[in-house]
Amino acid sequence: MDDWIARCSQTQPKTKTRFNSGATESHYQRDRARVIHSAWFRALQSKTQVLGLGESDFYRTRLTHSLEVAQIGSGVCEHLRAETETNEEIQQWLPPSGLIDAACLAHDIGHSPFGHGGEVALNYMMRDYGGFEANGQTLRILARLGEYSESNGLDLTRRTTLSIIKYPGFCDQLARYTASEQENSLNIDDWHPPKGIYSDEADVLDWVLDPISSADKKTFLTTDTPSSTGHLKTRYKSFDTSIMEIADDIAYGVHDLEDAIAMSLLSPNQWQQGFLTPLAEIANNPITDKQDFYTENLFSGSNKNRKHAISKLVGWFINQTQISQLSEFEHPLLRLQATMSPQAIATLKLLKRFVMNEVILLPELQALQYRGQQVILKIFDIYKHNQQRLLPAAVYQECLQTDNPQRIICDYISALTDASATRIFHRFSTPSAGSIFDRI
């Protein structure tokens, strides 16, 4: 177990303690502190979650979303700890608070400006250079780019690093783009990236999985081929990751609903027709028998009433979590898995689909996403062809020291906020914008 508190910059952990002792918890508290104090984490305050920044003071950014995921993740752990208090192995391997906080706070740290639209734009520009994917960029920041070590990023413990690897496969090996995908930057809808990490971080993955047997490692890296066209998908994730992912799904589904209602993007009629009616087919869900309570509170116009309903919904999802075991694995960190009940999975899936269809796919919101994509495409193309002339000096020097300068440009652009990317775009494209005194 000592191996799991080692850091990438160490060959051996400095403190020989069991991971779940009081002393070892300090290692994960340090991981959490490094994430919170990182500039990469602070940048999330100015990155789009779903709705474009500046439209309202109410709704979530990537930063507030990450804070809420951490709170829900802690709630899931508390629930699972209470439910399994007589199971010594599960109690031993449930993540300490510092660990689950670090995993949840860091899970979106690799996201680009302009939400998933920006992610697709960067992947399009990186299509011949290893691709771009937010989860892969998260690992790259934690293990390479973060500011706490010269070459090991934030230098987190091995177990925390494993916890944020949602998709243990390499993007260039998972990618299966169809023949119809044309290289037309005016429409890049078909360039959604495969979910994985970069081959550049293959050594990091090897280090993370070092304490695991070769048989477990081989199984853990299994991928599935879709029945039709599309990218290959990874099959497994670690125990800690499964908890973090449940927390992320709950926050993403329920809080996007709250934002949409608060912004008057959803009406009671849409709620009834698009969600409540199909929800009635899901047995033992928390809403059908209390439709009046949820409808009245969500659409009352009162922040307090709306939050009361949202909190009850979040609490129900947390209480629907449980632990299952995968017989394919020997190691507890892979064998143990947090899951939700079938009715919770179905309810959350329906909720996310409802918000997607009624809000996210609105042409008004898609126009904002498209505009952000074009900003990313334009500034990437400019930097790619004017590296010495226009890139910040330190970034250009990094480009000179690598065989893949496009990856360095991608790192730089993905770290920008929505606002800073827009300023750069205007500096290059708008004659009246910018000044010689602007810092590059």
Secondary structure, 3 states (H helix, E strand, C coil): CHHHHCECCCCCCCCCCCCCCHHHHHHHHHHHHHHHCCHHHHHHHHCECCCCCCCCCCCCEHHHHHHHHHHHHHHHHHHHHHHCCCCHHHHHHCCCHHHHHHHHHHCCCCCCCCHHHHHHHHHHHCCCCCCCCHHHHHHHHHHHHCCCCCCCCCCCEHHHHHHCCCCCCEHHHHCCCCCCCCCCCCCCHHHCCCCCECHHHHHHHHHHCCCCCHHHHHHHCCEECCCCCCCCEECCCCHHHHHHHHHHHHHHHHHHHHHHHHCCCCCHHHHHHHHHHHHCCCCCCCCHHHHHHHHHHHCCCCHHHHHHHHHHHHHHHHHCEEEEECCCCCCHHHHEEEEECHHHHHHHHHHHHHHHHHHHCCHHHHHHHHHHHHHHHHHHHHHHHCHHHHCCHHHHHHHHCCCCHHHHHHHHHHCCCHHHHHHHHHHHHCCCCCCCCCCC
